[in-house]
């Protein structure tokens, strides 16, 4: 293992095989689209963002990737596309919290990529300090929630 691979593994908390499987499962979730001019979630910049921002989700993502590898019987990246899709479907059906975490991590990094934002017609900037305009909705929908008794105890 090279120094760069060792550093990336240490920083992300994932093994090289797990990083390869993450790349493959991300591409399965969101493939590149020439029609819309957007990269897939396996794009190197998006993958780097995922690895750099795993943080508190590292344990759940590792758990999801380990489950995928067990379902595949080998690293997912080593399988043919048809078998990969079958494993992805099986994982999606039985993945639980770890699967939800993996999906959230991939989606949040994908949808903050400048190229993806540009394709959606969104300004490429952080949401603050300018904020984003939000359509006003039907505030009466909150009345049942407001009517509930408090779910906490008062501090002394």
N, C-alpha and C positions, 0 to 999 in steps of 0.2 A: 504494500500500500504506500502510495507516495505521500509526501508531507502535505500537499494540498488536500488529498483525499482524507488523510487523518484529521486535518483541521476542520474540514467540512463535516466529517462524522462527529467530531467532538462538539462543534458548534450547534449542529442540528439535533444531536442525540440519536440519529439514525445510522444504521450500517449502510455500506454501499449497496447491498442487495435490497434493503428497504427503500433507499432513495430511488433505485431503478424501478421497483414496484410502484412507488408513489408516482413517478413520472408516467408509467404505463396506465395506472388507474385514472390519473388526472386526464390523460388523453382520451380514455374511454368515456369519461364523464363529459368532457368538452373538447371535441375534435376541432382542429383548425378549419376555417371556412374561407375559401377563396372568394365566394360570392359576397361576403360581408367584409372581407379584408381584415379578418381578425386571426390571431394565433390561437392554437389550442392551449389547453391548460398545461401541456407538457413543454411549452416554450421555455428555453433556458432562463429568461428573465423572470418569468412567473414562478418557475421552480425555485430559483434563488430566493425570491420573496417568501415563498412558502417556508423554505428551510430556515431563513433568517428570522421569521416571526412565529415559529411554532410555540415557543415559550411554554406556557402552562398546559398546552394541548399535546405536548410531546408524548406523554404516557399513553393517552387515548389513541393517538395516531399510530404509535408503535403497535399497540394492541390490535388496531384495525389491520395494519399491514401484516402482522403475524397471522391473523385469522385468514387473510387473503392467501398467504403463502401456504397455510395448512390446507385450505380448500383446493388450491391449485396442485398441491403435491410437490411443488417445486417453485422457484421464483416465478412470479407472474410474467416477468419480462422474457422468460425463456419459452413461453408458450406461443402457439400459433394464435392468430386473431380470433378464430372461432371458439377455441377453448377459453381464451381470455374473456370473451363476452359471456360464456356460460358461467365462469367463475364469478364474474362481476354481478350477474343476475342472482346467483345463489347468495353471494355476500350481501347484496342489497336487501334480500328477503330476510336474512337472519343476523344482520350486523349489529343491531341495537345502538347503544350510546356511542360506541367506538366508531361505527359507520357514520352516524350523524355528525360526529366531531370531524372526521376526515372530510366529509362532504362540505361542511361549513368552512373549514380551513382552505380547501381548494377554491371554493366559490368566492370567499372574501378577497383572496389574493388575485384571482382572475379578474374580478370586477373592479379592482382598483388600478389595473394596468392602463396606462395612458392610451394605448392603441384600442383597447376595448371601450373605454370611455368615449373616445373620439368616434368610434363606429356607432355608438348609441346617441351621438349628438349632445353629449354632456361636456361641460367645461372641465378641463383637466386641472383641477385644483382641490385642495382639501375643503371639506364642508364648512370649516370655520376659518376666519372670523366672519365672512360674508353670509354664510348660511345658505340654505336652499329654500325657495318658496314652496310652501306646502298648501295643497288645496284644502279648503275648509270642508269638513265633513259634517255628519249629523251628530252633534254633541249629545243628543238625547240618548244615544246608544250607551252612554256611560252611566245613565241613571241607575240601572240595577246594581252596578258595582258600587256607586256612591251610597246606595241604600243599605249595603251590607254593614254589619257591625265591624268594628276594628278587629284586625287579626293579630294584634300585638298587645303586649301589656304596657301600661304606662310606667315610665321611669319614676322612681320616688323623688 
